[in-house]
Amino acid sequence: MSSIEDTRPMMPLDGHADPDAHHIEIENRTSAAWWLGLLVLTALGLRLLVFALGPAADTSLAQHPDSTRYEMLAANLISDHAFAVDTIDPQSPMTTVDQLRSEAGQLESPQPNGKQPEIYLTPGYPAFLAAIQSVGFGAGAVLIIQSLLSALCVVLTYKLTSTLLKSTTAGLLAGVVVAIHPGMVTMSNVLLPQVLWLTLMLGGLWLIVSSEKQPTASMAIGGLLMGAAALVQPYALVLLALLGLWSMLRVRRLSMVAAAVVMVVAGCLPPGLWMARNFIVGAGPILSSQPIIDGYYHTVADMRRLPADSAERTLTSELVAARQTDENVLAAIDRLTGQTIRENPTAYLVMMWRHAAHLTTGHSLGELYRQVGMTYQPPLVQQRILTEGLAASVTTESSDLIASLLAMSWIGFNLLLALAAIVGLPLLVMRGHWSAALLALLLIGATLASMHSGLYDQPRVLACCFEAALAAGIVAPSLRVRTVKTKTSRQEKLLKRELRRQQQCLGIEDLASQRDPIMPGHGPREGVRPI
């Protein structure tokens, strides 16, 4: 790949722009557009290939244990125009919690049709499914649309990275990772909300980071998109305040402070309306009970390494024993989760380390095999490599050498990507792109904090994008400029002041108001040259 940096027209010291710089910039943008188009076609082709080999003929291959609840909610939205559930899995922790809440008289009143208002899942993805199914299309159409959205994520990742790092090459490298990563491909062909959530998140983030010229409008729309993402999965809401603070640190002026406030208010509007709905049905002012329930039945179980077949029963018994009289069940669950983390900080850190290992090495090949109707033979390849070494991944126990080699290749690729991200982070800071490094760390950290047992493949999609952005920072150019300070005599200052006064009297535009092509928003400066 040739170097196709986003070269800006450079202003020599004499104040006249290079006549060839504009043509170089146009050629670079044209070259980047061709490469980006190739990446989008590659990404779409991979996703549609998996769809054609599996879910196109058998949509059950696109099912996930959580898909049934989403489809039920979508069907009820179409038939009853209500966000409610009728029959639920009796083995689910949600059912256990609902039974406890019912015994305590805290369960929401059923609707006239006998169905229970849903507070566990947010309405974004069921509404997405209902919108497609209401016009006569089925699960196959949903997966095709998700493949298109996933290809759009390649474009958004390119836009976001190139805007942050001022480098089209860095943006294209980040787009390559998003285009070909198995985790990104598999999420397109499963009936889960991750692709829709990621599209809204990346779109909102791109509008927020590219908001220097018209910050209020761009950040307001970006905030609305992130608020909509919170209705798809409730993990986006926590990022709004962090992004507002990041925006004010990045551009320290009063207009950006006002724009950040507008962004946070706009982002809180969609989830705020849904919290009002939950309050009206009797669940209290919560966006979703999913983080509360999962935080207890998954995070606490993972911290204590409880056996999967008895974890729910053990935790439910402890909840019943620890819950105080008349205490809200959801509040008691949240209290016990926080108490467990405070009392066992070492276990929590060890669990987070395991999550980080899965986040940086996961390859999703098992899910990819399942979607095309094949059996993934090597068991726990990823975990065995982490615990027993690379040689343990190919043994006589494996009945599929190709699957083992594929797994090793992708684990190696992910490890290199993580290493490149670690190297790219200090390089970004040294080159003056501290805001890009800070944003990537905030989002990867928030993703890591929201991960819990059993969902390694799902939240990784956003972290993968920003891990790629940090890795692409290795090739990001330095855009710093150094000001050469020169001594100016009092006579020269008086002459400049008199010349400026004469120009104003004659109606001539002040030269200091002309935009500088090197530093947008500033006038031309003497003695400024690129490093």
Salt bridges, closest charged atoms under 4 A:
GLU25 OE2 - ARG29 NH2 2.61
ASP66 OD2 - HIS64 ND1 3.94
ASP80 OD2 - LYS115 NZ 2.54
ASP98 OD1 - ARG101 NH1 3.83
GLU108 OE2 - ARG101 NH2 2.35
GLU118 OE1 - ARG69 NH2 2.69
GLU212 OE2 - ARG250 NH2 3.07
ASP294 OD1 - HIS298 NE2 3.77
ASP294 OD2 - HIS452 NE2 3.53
ASP302 OD1 - ARG354 NH2 2.79
ASP302 OD2 - HIS355 NE2 3.16
GLU318 OE2 - ARG304 NH2 2.76
GLU327 OE2 - ARG335 NE 2.97
GLU367 OE2 - ARG370 NH2 2.63
ASP457 OD1 - ARG460 NH2 3.24
GLU498 OE2 - ARG501 NH2 2.54
GLU526 OE2 - LYS496 NZ 3.50
